[in-house]
């Protein structure tokens, strides 16, 4: 019997939720329209049918209430998995996440654990407007007490979500909604390694191109385009934004001597800024060029038809690669 299936990421995540609920009756799902509808992206499709309304809860449109209720449930031994419908809808629940969920373990000197997962569809390329295509990862990676995880493909989507649900720490799980229906192989018999491990998505020797989640697929496309011009790019996929697995990043940059970081978030005070600063601090004497960043622009997300102009595209990333190689 084969253990490998080709699935879109949405279906891989659905399978992860199903398997986690089957394995542990304490796992329950909460969110807006996740029950009969199956969520706006259908990630929770048929789960309420199969597990019942007591384990798959359709909540009011109140993100603060969703997170606050999940905190109380976790304190009583449950393992809630919350869905925030879109990235930009998370802000009404921001206080509960950063002031309560992230801090309670430390506040109680380790006596209370809060195994809550917040599933957050994030990123662009779906032709939507503000509050539907944002990249708020820096807010959460900045907050002590949270783990922040970003899968980039269906296999990682399945395995990293399973690990996040089993983790005793609160996890913000960033799902690249622009990749929900892109297919890939999922090996249900071979775990994808530690959920925070940085992955070498493509080996190379000329320059290191770094991204996470939604950006990784485009970075691989850029590497393929560059290969046609004889440039061998190494692509790294940061799966844990907090905590970051730094050693594979340092090893790659020390070997190539150059690094470009691409992200869908604006550049000012961003996660890419932290990656660039840390690389410079640890790899300064082996760098042959400045660490460059390719970001969205530092303005609110524009109307839908301007979304692709706002977000990084292969041309902008290749331009940064060329500039780094010119040093």
Backbone as a ProteinNet text record, in pm:
[ID]
protein_1_A
[PRIMARY]
XXXXXXXXXXXXXXXXXXXXXXXXXXXXXXXXXXXXXXXXXXXXXXXXXXXXXXXXXXXXXXXXXXXXXXXXXXXXXXXXXXXXXXXXXXXXXXXXXXXXXXXXXXXXXXXXXXXXXXXXXXXXXXXXXXXXXXXXXXXXXXXXXXXXXXXXXXXXXXXXXXXXXXXXXXXXXXXXXXXXXXXXXXXXXXXXXXXXXXXXXXXXXXXXXXXXXXXXXXXXXXXXXXXXXXXXXXXXXXXXXXXXXXXXXXXXXXXXXXXXXXXXXXXXXXXXXXXXXXXXXXXXXXXXXXXXXXXXXXXXXXXXXXXXXXXXXXXXXXXXXXXXXXX
[TERTIARY]
84.7	0	88	66.5	149	115.1	217.2	196.1	209.5	231.7	251.4	129.1	75.3	-36.7	-3.7	-56.5	-42.9	-167.5	-148.4	-260.3	-231.1	-334.3	-315.1	-295.8	-235.1	-206.2	-333.9	-443.5	-567.4	-611.5	-598.6	-638.6	-538.9	-410.9	-311.2	-337.4	-374.1	-406.1	-532.9	-632.5	-754.9	-724	-636.5	-597.5	-523.1	-439.5	-367.4	-464.2	-564.4	-663.8	-743.2	-783.2	-860	-778.9	-652.9	-570.6	-542.2	-521.8	-496.9	-619.8	-738.6	-861.8	-890.6	-856.1	-874.8	-779.2	-659.2	-557.4	-576.5	-642.4	-652.2	-787.5	-872.2	-1007.1	-1008	-894.1	-886.3	-872.5	-837.9	-821.8	-959.7	-980.9	-1106.5	-1078.1	-1168.8	-1151	-1251.7	-1208.1	-1293	-1268.3	-1374	-1355.2	-1485.2	-1476.7	-1594.1	-1620.5	-1738.6	-1782.4	-1700.2	-1639.4	-1555.5	-1635.5	-1761.5	-1840	-1905.9	-2032.3	-2105.6	-2042	-1993.4	-1929.6	-1793.9	-1722.6	-1588.2	-1480.8	-1512.8	-1417.8	-1421	-1381.4	-1386.9	-1292.8	-1187.2	-1094.8	-1115.6	-1220.3	-1259.5	-1155.6	-1071.7	-969.6	-1032.1	-1146	-1210.7	-1332.2	-1337.7	-1453	-1479.2	-1606.4	-1656.8	-1609.7	-1532.5	-1485.1	-1595.8	-1682.1	-1794.6	-1891.3	-1910.4	-1995.8	-1945.8	-1814	-1756.7	-1724.6	-1700.2	-1662.1	-1765.6	-1864.7	-1971.7	-1948.8	-2058.4	-2054.8	-1984.2	-1964.9	-1892.8	-1741.6	-1694.4	-1549.9	-1512.2	-1607.6	-1583.3	-1686.2	-1644.7	-1736.3	-1739.2	-1857.6	-1877.9	-1893.8	-1803.9	-1802.9	-1866	-1901.1	-1939.1	-1821.7	-1850.9	-1745.6	-1681.5	-1594.4	-1531.5	-1398.4	-1292.4	-1162.7	-1110.7	-1135.2	-1093.1	-1163.1	-1290.8	-1364.2	-1315.6	-1278	-1225.7	-1098.4	-1004.2	-876.2	-894.9	-975.5	-998	-1062.3	-1159.5	-1223	-1123.6	-1039.2	-938.3	-841.3	-806.2	-716.7	-781.5	-909.1	-978.6	-988.6	-1017.1	-1024.7	-889.6	-782	-648.6	-613.8	-656.6	-631.1	-704.2	-808.2	-886	-851.2	-740.2	-689.6	-717.8	-791.1	-816.8	-700.2	-701.2	-598.4	-670.3	-712.1	-791.2	-705.8	-766.1	-706.8	-802.7	-758.3	-842.6	-811.9	-914.8	-895.8	-934.1	-840	-870.5	-898.1	-1011.9	-1058	-962	-910.3	-809.3	-705.3	-585.4	-474.6	-509.8	-572.4	-602.2	-714.1	-780.5	-885.2	-829.7	-699.7	-642.3	-630	-631.4	-599.6	-697.4	-829.2	-916.2	-879.1	-809.3	-763.3	-618.8	-557.3	-413	-380	-462.4	-435.7	-439.1	-539.1	-546.7	-423.9	-376.2	-261.8	-133.7	-105.8	23.5	28.8	-83.6	-83.7	-119.5	-198.1	-242.6	-183.9	-215.4	-171.9	-20.1	52.5	198.7	264.4	196	261.8	224.4	116.8	61.6	155	226.1	319.3	426.8	482.9	585.6	525	404.2	338.8	314.2	288.3	261.7	385.7	502.4	630.3	627.5	563.1	561.4	451.7	368.8	265.5	152.3	125.2	14	69.2	28.1	63.7	-59.4	-36.9	-147.5	-122	-158.2	-135.6	-243.8	-236.1	-332.4	-262.9	-325.6	-276.1	-369.8	-311.4	-388.8	-353.9	-445.4	-425.8	-459.4	-361	-376	-345.1	-445.9	-420.2	-360.3	-244.1	-176.4	-117.6	-79.4	-9	-102.2	-40.7	-114.3	-136.7	-150.8	-169.6	-303.8	-408.2	-542.7	-639	-588.6	-672.6	-773.3	-735.9	-826.8	-775.7	-844.2	-814.2	-747.8	-726.9	-664.8	-744.5	-674	-726.1	-748.8	-722	-736.8	-607	-501.8	-376.6	-255	-262.7	-155.1	-55.7	57.3	164.2	210.2	138.2	165.9	264.8	352	436.8	529.3	574.4	670	609.8	480.1	415.8	429.9	409.3	406.9	547	634.6	772.5	842.6	797.7	854.2	811	704.7	642.4	697.3	767.2	817.6	704.6	724.6	624.7	543.1	556	485.4	583.9	541.2	611.2	539.5	616.2	558.7	612.6	521.6	558.4	494.7	569.8	519.2	556.2	464.3	491.6	481.9	552.8	551.6	497.8	472.7	430.7	338.2	265.4	168.8	229.3	346.4	406.2	437.1	498.5	525.3	395.2	295.5	167.7	109.9	112.3	59.4	140.4	270.8	351.8	373.5	391	414.1	287.9	170	46.7	26.8	58.8	49.1	140.8	262.6	355.1	307.9	252.2	203.6	91.8	1	-110.1	-60.1	45.4	101.2	191.1	228.9	319.8	245.5	313.1	251.7	259.2	327.3	336.4	234.4	192.3	105.4	179.9	110.9	171.5	83.8	145.3	81.1	124.8	28.8	57	14.2	113.5	89.6	72.3	-48.8	-78.5	-80.3	5.6	12.2	-109.9	-209.4	-337.8	-325.1	-226.5	-204.6	-155.5	-116.3	-67.3	-164.4	-282.8	-375.5	-406.7	-416.1	-462.1	-351.7	-226.4	-112	-77.3	-58.3	-41.7	105.3	123.7	255.9	242.3	350	347.7	352.2	270	269.7	300.3	407.1	445.6	398.6	291.9	232.4	310.6	416.2	497.5	631.8	662.3	794.6	779.2	785.2	775.1	876.8	838.9	919.7	1032	1063.6	1165.9	1106.9	1191.7	1146.8	1073	961.9	879.4	948.1	1054.8	1126.7	1254.3	1281.2	1406.1	1403.5	1509.4	1525.1	1560.2	1490.5	1503.1	1579.1	1669.6	1733.2	1639.2	1566.6	1469.2	1537.1	1651.7	1732	1876	1965.6	2107.6	2164	2265.2	2330.6	2460.4	2535	2668.3	2695.9	2615.5	2649.9	2597.3	2478.9	2413.9	2303.4	2271.4	2165	2041	1930.5	1801.5	1711.6	1662.8	1594.4	1449.4	1358.9	1219	1150.4	1019.2	940.9	796.7	727.4	586.3	552.4	470	415.5	523.2	638.7	740.5	828.9	835.9	933.4	911.1	784.8	757.4	808.9	790.6	842.1	994.1	1056.6	1202.7	1256	1185.6	1225.8	1208.7	1105.3	1086.6	1200.6	1239.6	1352	1479.9	1502.2	1623.6	1625	1509.1	1502.2	1532	1478.2	1505.4	1653.7	1712.1	1853.1	1941.9	1901.6	1980.4	1991.6	1889.7	1894.2	2001.8	2045.3	2152.2	2282.9	2286.9	2410.2	2436.9	2335.1	2351.9	2290.9	2371	2328.4	2287.4	2156.6	2103	2068.7	2107.1	2060.7	1938.1	1830.7	1705.6	1684.5	1667.6	1640.4	1497.2	1433.6	1295.6	1295.1	1271.5	1266.2	1127.9	1122	993	955	1054	1027.6	1071.9	976.1	1007.9	1033	989.5	1021.2	995.7	1103.4	1242.1	1302.2	1403.6	1466	1580	1585.8	1697.7	1805.7	1901.8	1996.4	2110.6	2155.4	2279.1	2276.4	2168.2	2167.7	2178.8	2125.7	2135.5	2280.2	2343	2482.4	2572.3	2551.6	2636.5	2624.6	2502.9	2483.3	2547.9	2524.5	2576.9	2729	2786	2932.2	2992	2918.4	2967.4	2949.2	2833.5	2808.2	2862.2	2869.2	2919	2818	2697.2	2595.6	2457.6	2370.1	2235.3	2134	2020.5	1903	1785.4	1706.9	1588.5	1466.4	1368.3	1245.7	1126.7	1035.4	917.1	800.8	678.6	559.6	522.9	581.2	552.9	629.9	582.6	661.8	797	895.9	1032.5	1066.3	998.2	1035.9	1006.2	1108.6	1096.5	1027.8	1079.6	1015.9	1096.5	1040.7	1114.8	1239.1	1229.6	1347.7	1457.2	1418.8	1518.9	1598.1	1529.9	1596.4	1689.2	1643.5	1727.1	1852.1	1835.4	1949.7	2049.4	1998.7	2087.8	2162.5	2094.3	2157.7	2262.8	2233.6	2333.6	2457	2436.9	2550.3	2633.7	2566.3	2636.6	2721.9	2671.2	2738.4	2823.7	2800.9	2872.1	2951.5	2978.2	3034.9	3163.2	3252.5	3384	3382.9	3271.7	3263	3169.6	3105.8	3017.2	3097	3055.5	3117.4	3032.4	2913.5	2821.6	2727	2663.8	2562.9	2447.2	2384.6	2262.8	2148.4	2082.3	1977.6	1839.8	1739.1	1601.2	1511.6	1414.7	1311.2	1177.4	1102	983.6	863.2	747.3	635.3	666.7	589.8	616.7	556.8	612.8	573.7	450	343.7	215	105.7	-16.8	-125.1	-145.9	-197.4	-219.8	-315.4	-281.6	-359.7	-483.1	-564.8	-677.5	-630	-722.7	-688	-603.3	-637.1	-566.7	-423.1	-389	-251.7	-170.4	-231.7	-164.3	-33.8	-31.4	91	202	165.3	266.5	322.1	242.4	282.9	375.8	348.6	425.4	552	653.7	772.9	736.1	804	785.8	923.1	929.2	1059.8	1156.2	1106.6	1196.4	1265.3	1190.8	1251	1352.2	1322.1	1415	1540.1	1522.7	1638.7	1725.9	1663.7	1741.5	1828.7	1773.5	1852.8	1965.5	1937	2041.4	2154.2	2118.5	2220	2303.3	2237.7	2310.8	2407.8	2363.9	2453.4	2572.1	2550.3	2657.8	2756.5	2715.7	2802.7	2914.2	2898.7	3002.1	3127.8
-119.4	0	124	214	334	431.9	499.2	601.7	741.3	752.8	883.2	915.5	1037.1	1084.9	1223.8	1255.5	1389.9	1469	1574.2	1652.3	1800.3	1883.9	2027.8	2055	2167.2	2195.4	2198.4	2252.6	2258.8	2120	2022	1885.5	1821.5	1854.8	1802.1	1855.5	1982.4	2040.1	1977.7	1954.4	1888	1749.5	1678.1	1544.4	1553.1	1654.1	1670.3	1694.2	1779.2	1805.1	1678.4	1607.9	1484	1381	1361.5	1261.4	1302.5	1433	1480	1461.2	1487.3	1469.6	1322.5	1237.2	1094.3	1040.1	1096.2	1046.2	1095.8	1212.1	1274	1342.5	1291.1	1347.1	1485.1	1528.9	1664	1771.2	1731.7	1828.2	1871.1	2001.9	2055.2	2177.4	2206.6	2315.6	2425.7	2551.1	2667.2	2769.5	2834.9	2940.2	2978.9	3083	3135.8	3054.5	2997.2	2923.7	2798.4	2740.3	2622.1	2492.8	2497.9	2376.6	2329.4	2362.2	2315.8	2365.1	2489.8	2543.8	2480.1	2444.4	2390	2495.2	2619.8	2729.4	2791.7	2917.6	2985	2920.5	2854.9	2784.4	2632.5	2588.4	2447.7	2358.2	2417.4	2338.1	2246.8	2287.5	2204.6	2129.4	2111.5	2048.4	1908.5	1882.9	1754	1716.4	1799.8	1762.1	1773.3	1874	1881.4	1765.8	1728.2	1613.9	1487.3	1469.4	1343.7	1344.1	1462.2	1468.4	1538.2	1600.4	1659.9	1806	1869.9	2013.5	2046.5	1948.9	1976	1981.1	1929.4	1931.4	2021.1	2060.1	2154.3	2265.3	2375.9	2480	2596.3	2628.9	2755	2865.5	2962.4	3068.1	3195.2	3289.1	3422.6	3492.6	3598.3	3676.5	3767	3707.7	3779.7	3711.9	3759.5	3693.3	3697.7	3805.6	3811.5	3704.1	3681.4	3577.1	3437.8	3417.3	3286.4	3253.5	3347.5	3321.3	3313.1	3402.5	3399	3268.8	3221	3093.8	2978.5	2983	2877.9	2874.3	2990.2	2994.7	2924.4	2954.5	2888.2	2738.6	2694.8	2551.6	2483.6	2548.9	2490.7	2478.1	2573.1	2565.8	2448.5	2399.2	2286.7	2154.7	2154.3	2028.9	2000.7	2089.6	2069.4	2122.2	2087.6	2134.4	2202.3	2327.2	2395.7	2436.9	2424.8	2474.2	2579.4	2703.7	2815.6	2852.6	2876.1	2930.2	3077.5	3161.8	3301.1	3307	3361.2	3344.2	3402.8	3522.7	3586.5	3652.6	3669.9	3728.9	3861.2	3951.7	4084.1	4087	3971.6	3964.6	3929.5	3904.5	3859.5	3972.3	4096.9	4207.7	4225	4200.4	4206.9	4105.9	3998.5	3901.5	3921	4029.2	4048.9	4060	4131.5	4147.2	4012.9	3929.5	3798.8	3714.3	3724.4	3643.2	3689.3	3818.7	3869.5	3895.6	3932.8	3966.1	3847.9	3753.7	3641.6	3509.2	3469.4	3338.8	3323.9	3425.7	3416.8	3423.2	3481.5	3513	3419.5	3342.6	3275.4	3169.8	3098.5	2996.3	3058.8	3170.8	3239.1	3302.8	3357.5	3425.4	3329.3	3202.1	3102.3	3020.7	3069.6	3002.9	2857.9	2837.4	2706.3	2613.3	2658.9	2571.2	2545.5	2640.5	2628.4	2626.6	2526.6	2519.1	2551.7	2618.2	2656.3	2602.3	2476	2416.3	2459.1	2583.4	2641.3	2663.7	2621.7	2650.9	2752.7	2857.8	2957.4	2943	2886.6	2872.9	3006.2	3061.2	3195.1	3192.8	3184.1	3197.8	3335.8	3338.8	3467.9	3478.8	3601.3	3624.8	3661.2	3694	3749.2	3652.5	3714.3	3641.5	3569	3626.7	3570.2	3674.7	3792.3	3893.5	3956.3	3974.5	4033	4170	4227.3	4362.6	4356.9	4477.4	4483.2	4398.8	4351.8	4260.8	4119.3	4095.9	3962.3	3909.8	3991.7	3949.3	4000.6	4006.2	4067.8	3962.1	4009.7	3921.3	3972.5	3934.8	3991.4	3911.1	3832.7	3741	3810.5	3933.8	4001.6	4032.6	4065.1	4093.2	3974.9	3855.7	3737.3	3682.7	3690.6	3646.6	3734.2	3858.6	3951.8	3919.3	3842.2	3821.9	3698	3717.4	3605	3518.2	3386.6	3292.3	3227.4	3275	3215.3	3140.4	3027	2964.6	3007.8	3038.9	3083.9	2993.9	2924.5	2822.5	2857.4	2835.6	2869.1	2758.3	2666.8	2565	2624.6	2564.2	2616.3	2516.4	2391.7	2287.9	2190.1	2105.9	2016.5	1920.4	1864.8	1770.5	1838.4	1957.1	2031.6	2077.6	2112.7	2152.6	2044	1919.9	1808.7	1787.7	1767.1	1726.1	1837.8	1960.9	2070.8	2102.4	2088.2	2110.6	2000.8	1877	1769.4	1799.6	1844.5	1875.8	1996.2	2094.8	2214.2	2177.2	2089	2048.9	1968.6	1891.5	1811.2	1893.1	2012.7	2097.3	2156.1	2163.9	2219.9	2372	2433.8	2579.5	2633.8	2759.4	2819.9	2839.8	2809.2	2814.7	2899.7	2998.5	3070.1	3000.7	2940.7	2856	2930	2980	3064.9	2979.3	2979	2898.7	2987.3	2960.5	3045	3023.3	3108.5	3084.3	3083.8	3155.7	3153.5	3019.7	2929.9	2797.6	2686.1	2721	2620	2512	2547.8	2451.4	2406.3	2434.7	2380.3	2243.8	2146.4	2009	1973.1	1874.4	1819	1685.6	1610.9	1479.4	1493.4	1413.6	1404.7	1260.3	1241.5	1108.5	1091.8	1016.2	1002.2	908.9	847.2	757.1	818.2	937.2	996.2	1139.4	1160.2	1296.1	1390	1517.4	1616.4	1675.4	1614.5	1669	1771.4	1831.5	1929	2043.6	2087.6	2188	2323.6	2346.1	2472.8	2463.8	2347.8	2328.4	2405.4	2479.6	2545.7	2440.3	2445.4	2342.4	2397.1	2318.2	2352.1	2304	2397.6	2362.5	2332.8	2395.5	2369.8	2402.4	2312.9	2338.1	2426.6	2504.8	2592	2644.8	2719.8	2761.9	2910.8	2981.3	3118.8	3220.3	3196.4	3293.2	3221.3	3269.4	3210.7	3298.3	3239.3	3309.1	3251.7	3338.4	3295.2	3343.9	3256.4	3294.1	3199.1	3210	3122.3	3121	3013.4	3006.5	3039.2	3141.3	3177.4	3214.5	3262.8	3314.2	3204.8	3089.7	2988.8	2940	2920.3	2871.2	2969.1	3100.2	3198	3197.2	3179.1	3174.3	3056	2944	2829.9	2860.6	2933.3	2976.4	3067.9	3158.6	3248.8	3168.7	3068	2986	2915.4	2870.4	2803.1	2901.6	3023.4	3125.6	3163.1	3176.2	3212.2	3101.6	2975.6	2863.8	2868.7	2922.1	2935	3034.2	3121	3216	3174.8	3052.5	3000.2	3038.5	3089.6	3129.6	3022.1	2964.5	2852.3	2904.9	2921.3	2977.4	2865.2	2885.8	2797.5	2860.6	2784	2834.3	2772.6	2858.5	2813.3	2847.8	2756.3	2769.6	2772.1	2890.4	2902	2856.8	2743.8	2691.7	2742.8	2769.2	2824.6	2969.3	3061.1	3203.2	3242	3157.3	3169.1	3032.1	2965.3	3007	2968.4	3045.6	3022.2	2922.3	2830.3	2736.5	2806	2869.8	2958.1	2885.5	2772.4	2712.4	2680	2622.4	2600.8	2731.1	2839	2968.3	3016.8	3010.7	3054.6	2969	2839.7	2750	2784.9	2808.6	2839.7	2972.1	3075.4	3208.5	3210.9	3142	3137	3069.6	2975.5	2905.3	2987.7	3053.8	3130.9	3272.3	3329.4	3465.5	3573.7	3536.5	3635.6	3585.9	3681.2	3643.5	3747.7	3699.1	3782.3	3722	3806.8	3762.9	3823.4	3739.7	3787.1	3755.5	3851.7	3832.5	3912.7	3870.2	3941.5	4056.4	4061.9	4168.7	4295.6	4413.1	4534.6	4520.9	4597.1	4578.2	4643.2	4752.5	4829.2	4750.7	4728.7	4656.1	4520.8	4444.2	4319.6	4199.1	4079.2	3957.5	3946.8	3990.1	3990.1	4078.8	4187.7	4275	4199.5	4119	4041.1	3936.2	3871.3	3770.9	3836.8	3950.9	4020.9	4063.4	4118.2	4164.2	4047.2	3935.5	3820.2	3757.2	3750.7	3700.1	3788.7	3919	4011.8	3996.5	3978.2	3963.9	3837.8	3728.6	3599.2	3560.7	3623.3	3582.2	3699	3801.7	3925.4	3900.3	3818.1	3803.5	3713.8	3649.3	3568.1	3629.3	3740.2	3805.2	3876.1	3855.9	3923.9	4041.3	4057.9	4165.3	4192.3	4309.2	4335	4235.4	4205	4122.7	4210.8	4166.2	4246.9	4188.7	4276.9	4235.8	4280.4	4195.2	4229.1	4213.6	4323.2	4326.3	4379.1	4368.3	4451.5	4595.9	4689.1	4830.2	4870.7	4975.1	5017.8	5107.2	5053.5	5123.4	5019.3	5062.2	4963.4	4884.3	4763.6	4678.3	4747.8	4752.3	4830	4754.6	4819.3	4748.7	4623.6	4530.3	4395.5	4394	4476.3	4469.7	4519.8	4585.6	4633.4	4540.7	4430.5	4342.2	4286	4244.3	4185.8	4288.8	4415.8	4521.1	4554.4	4532.8	4562.3	4455	4330.1	4218.4	4193.2	4131.4	4095.3	4003	4020.3	3929.9	3878.9	3781.9	3727.7	3832.5	3932.6	4034.7	4112.9	4151.6	4227.2	4142.2	4013.6	3925.8	3900.8	3876.5	3856.5	3981.2	4099.1	4223.3	4229.3	4187.5	4186.9	4083.6	3968	3867.4	3923.8	3990.7	4048.6	4153.8	4237.4	4341.2	4279.8	4172.4	4106.2	4043.1	3986.8	3920.3	4019.5	4145.4	4246	4291.8	4266.6	4310.9	4226.2
0	0	0	-98.2	-106.6	4.2	53.5	156.3	99.2	-31	-95.5	-181.1	-160.6	-239.9	-292.7	-410.2	-465.1	-428.9	-351	-297.3	-307.8	-323.6	-302.8	-154.3	-120.8	19.4	103.6	50.5	128.2	171.8	81.9	115.6	213.2	199.7	293.6	433.9	444.8	575.1	632.3	546.6	590.5	646	576.8	623.2	757	772.9	899.2	1014	992.5	1096.2	1127.2	1023.2	1041.2	1121.4	1084	1151.7	1295.7	1319.1	1455.8	1543	1488.5	1565.1	1592.2	1497.7	1517.1	1622.8	1628.2	1720.7	1862.8	1879.9	2012.5	2024.7	2111.5	2125.2	2189.2	2240.6	2297.6	2190.2	2068.2	1958.6	1910.5	1902.7	1853.9	1767.3	1675	1580.1	1609.2	1589.2	1612.1	1503.1	1457	1358.7	1290.2	1211.3	1141.1	1014.2	1005.2	885.9	858.5	961.2	936.8	940.8	984.5	1001.9	874.9	856	738.3	609.1	608.7	488.4	463.2	569.8	553.9	541	583	570.5	432.3	422	291.8	191.4	239	150.4	155.1	224.4	232.4	301	383.9	452.5	557.3	614.8	718	663.2	533.3	469.8	525.8	560.3	607.6	748	813.5	946.5	1051.1	1039.3	1133	1110.5	985.1	954.7	1022.2	1022.4	1069.9	1219.7	1278.3	1419.9	1508.1	1446.8	1525	1560.4	1600.9	1629	1759.7	1847.7	1971.3	1952.5	1838.8	1814.3	1697.6	1616	1506.5	1521.8	1582.4	1626	1527.6	1477.8	1405.5	1508.9	1505.7	1606.2	1552.1	1640.4	1594.3	1525	1452.4	1387.2	1492.1	1571.6	1682.7	1713.3	1648.2	1662.2	1805	1876.1	2015.9	2097.6	2069	2138.9	2104.1	1976	1934.8	2012.6	2014.3	2081	2231.7	2288.9	2432.6	2477.7	2401.6	2434.2	2422.9	2319.9	2302.3	2419.7	2471.9	2588.3	2707	2731.3	2841.4	2821.6	2700.5	2671.9	2693.1	2648.1	2665.6	2813.4	2893.3	3037.7	3101.5	3035.2	3087.1	3017.4	2942.7	2889.8	2743.9	2676.5	2534	2450.8	2321.4	2228.4	2110.9	2129.6	2027	1906.1	1788.9	1664.3	1609.8	1608.9	1566.9	1422.6	1344.4	1209.7	1208.7	1164.6	1134.8	985.3	946.2	809.2	705.9	732.5	647.5	736.5	682.3	756.5	822.2	747.4	800.1	901.2	923.7	1024.9	1162.4	1171	1297.3	1399.4	1353.9	1444	1559.2	1543.3	1662	1770.3	1733.4	1832.1	1874.2	1828.3	1850.8	1999.7	2074.8	2218.2	2288.8	2257.5	2320.8	2287	2162.3	2120.8	2188.2	2182.9	2228.7	2378.7	2439.9	2582.8	2671.1	2620.6	2702.6	2655.6	2532.3	2482.7	2487.6	2443.7	2437.2	2574.6	2671.9	2799.2	2914.1	2900.6	3018.4	3074.5	2987.7	3035.6	3124	3080.3	3159.3	3283.8	3269.4	3381.5	3497.6	3465.2	3568.7	3603.3	3560.8	3587.1	3539.3	3423.9	3361.7	3409.1	3500.9	3556.2	3458.1	3368.8	3274.6	3132.7	3055.9	2914.5	2830.7	2719.2	2632	2490.7	2465.9	2333.2	2233.5	2191.1	2096.9	1963.3	1855.7	1721	1657	1600.4	1526.3	1379.8	1302.3	1158.2	1092.5	1021	965.6	815.8	728.4	584.8	557.4	493.3	476.7	336.5	300.9	175.5	61.3	-52.6	-165.5	-279.5	-399.1	-524.9	-532.2	-468.4	-485.2	-542	-581.5	-644.3	-551	-424.2	-325.6	-281.2	-184.1	-138.3	-1	57.8	190.2	290.8	393.8	495.4	443	314.5	257.5	196.6	191.8	128.7	205.4	335	411.8	461.6	509.8	559.1	696	802.2	935.2	1018.4	954.2	1030.2	1128.5	1097.3	1184.9	1320.9	1325.3	1453.7	1548.6	1495.6	1581.1	1605.8	1506.4	1528.1	1631.7	1646	1743.6	1886.4	1901.4	2031.8	2100.6	2210.8	2287.4	2339.1	2334.2	2382.9	2274	2150.6	2037.4	1948.4	1896.6	1784.8	1657.6	1553.6	1426.5	1316.7	1247.5	1150.3	1016.3	906.9	773.2	674.3	644.7	542.5	402.7	308.7	171.2	69.9	112.1	17.9	89.8	16.3	81	182.5	154.5	248.6	381.3	374.1	497	561.6	479.8	536.5	625.1	576.5	655.3	782.2	767.2	880.9	981.2	934.1	1027.9	1107.3	1043.4	1118.9	1223.6	1188	1288	1407.6	1381.2	1489.4	1570.1	1502.4	1572.4	1670	1627.5	1713.9	1833.3	1814.4	1923.5	2016.6	1973.8	2052.7	2174	2288.7	2408.8	2413.1	2317.7	2311	2211.6	2228.4	2127.5	1996.4	1885.9	1753.2	1661.2	1596.7	1486.4	1358.4	1289.8	1174.4	1048.6	973.2	857.2	732.4	677.4	558.7	434.8	335.9	215.6	126.5	143	76.2	-75.6	-129.3	-273.2	-325.2	-232.5	-270.3	-229.6	-181.8	-131.6	-234.5	-362.1	-462	-555.9	-519.2	-591.9	-532.7	-619.5	-574.6	-551.5	-465.7	-440.4	-371.7	-367.5	-304.2	-152.4	-86.1	59.7	96.8	173.4	218.7	362	380.8	512.5	603.2	551.9	633.5	671.6	620.5	643.5	694.2	826.2	880.3	818.1	808.7	736.7	820.9	935	1021.9	1116.8	1198.6	1296.9	1227.8	1286.4	1219.5	1208.3	1283.6	1275.9	1192.2	1134.5	1060.3	928.4	901.9	772.1	667.2	554.3	450.9	330.2	276.1	148.8	39	-21.7	-125.4	-258	-281.9	-402.3	-370.5	-399.8	-377.2	-487.8	-453.6	-550.1	-494.4	-575.8	-534.7	-552	-631.2	-664.9	-564.2	-510.6	-422.8	-346.9	-227.6	-144.8	-152.9	-192.6	-200.6	-91.9	-3.6	117.9	116.8	157.1	171.2	267.9	275.8	364	313.2	345.3	315.2	171.6	155.8	25.3	-75.9	-29.9	-120.8	-179.7	-115.6	-155.9	-298.4	-338.1	-473.8	-578.4	-554.6	-649.9	-651	-536.6	-531.9	-612.1	-607.5	-689.4	-838.9	-872.7	-1011.7	-1055.4	-967.2	-996.3	-1018.1	-935.5	-950.4	-1084.7	-1130.4	-1260.2	-1373.4	-1362.2	-1464.3	-1464.9	-1346.9	-1339.4	-1395.1	-1376.2	-1427.2	-1578.9	-1645.3	-1790.8	-1835.8	-1742.8	-1771.2	-1706.2	-1653.1	-1596.4	-1453	-1380.5	-1240.8	-1152.3	-1064.5	-980.4	-842.7	-820.9	-696.9	-599.3	-473.3	-366.2	-301.5	-287.9	-232.2	-94.9	6	141.6	179.3	248.7	293	445.7	505	650.3	696.1	764.3	808.7	947.5	1031.3	1163.4	1169.9	1179	1190	1334.2	1425.7	1567.8	1629.5	1666.4	1658.5	1523.3	1479.7	1349.9	1363.2	1270.4	1259.2	1175.3	1241.4	1172.9	1104.6	1156.8	1107.1	957.7	902.4	757.1	677.8	732.4	665.1	667	784.1	793.8	705.4	707.5	626.9	478.7	431.7	290.9	253.4	334.2	301.1	310.2	406.6	414.3	291.7	233.4	115.6	-11.1	-26.6	-149.8	-142	-22	-4.1	-34.8	-74.8	-112.2	-69.3	-34.5	7.6	-35.9	-83.9	-113.7	-38.4	26.3	101	33.5	2.6	-61.9	27.9	39.6	122.4	65.2	97.6	53	146.3	265.1	360.6	323.9	367.8	353	422	375.5	422.6	553.9	590.2	709	836.1	918.9	1046	1023.6	929.2	886.8	931.5	908.7	939.3	851.1	725.4	637.6	693.4	760	821.8	927.5	1007.6	1110.8	1049.8	943.7	878.1	820.6	755.9	696.7	804.4	915.8	1022.5	1085.4	1105.6	1169.7	1078.4	949.4	854.7	855.9	853.6	853.3	980	1092.8	1220.4	1225.6	1170.3	1184.7	1064.1	951.5	829.6	767.6	844.6	789.8	710.9	763.3	701.8	577.9	551.2	429.3	324.5	358.3	261.8	153.3	29.3	-84.9	-133.3	-75.4	-115.2	0.6	2.2	105	94.5	206.1	205.4	156.1	51.1	-11.4	19.3	23.8	49.6	-65.5	-97.9	-195.9	-123.5	-114	-29.7	-106.6	-42.5	-83.7	-42.9	-94	-64.4	70	128.5	263.2	259.5	204.1	197.2	222.3	254.2	268.5	140.5	155.7	39.1	-57.2	-186.6	-282.9	-331.6	-416.6	-479	-553.4	-572	-616.9	-743.3	-840.7	-969.1	-960.6	-851.3	-833.2	-743	-699.2	-605.2	-657.5	-783.7	-838.4	-855.9	-872.2	-880	-742.6	-641.2	-503.5	-447.7	-481.6	-427.7	-510.5	-451.3	-529.3	-644.7	-755.9	-869.4	-913.3	-1002.9	-1042.6	-1095.6	-1169	-1223.5	-1112.9	-1011.1	-900.8	-824.4	-806.9	-735.1	-818.4	-947.5	-1034.6	-1040.6	-1036.1	-1033.7	-908.3	-792.7	-669.8	-678.6	-738.2	-758.1	-844.1	-951.7	-1039.5	-966.4	-887.1	-813.3	-713.5	-645.4	-551	-620.3	-738.2	-811.1	-873.2	-888.7	-948.7	-853	-722.8	-627.5	-644.8
[MASK]
+++++++++++++++++++++++++++++++++++++++++++++++++++++++++++++++++++++++++++++++++++++++++++++++++++++++++++++++++++++++++++++++++++++++++++++++++++++++++++++++++++++++++++++++++++++++++++++++++++++++++++++++++++++++++++++++++++++++++++++++++++++++++++++++++++++++++++++++++++++++++++++++++++++++++++++++++++++++++++++++++++++++

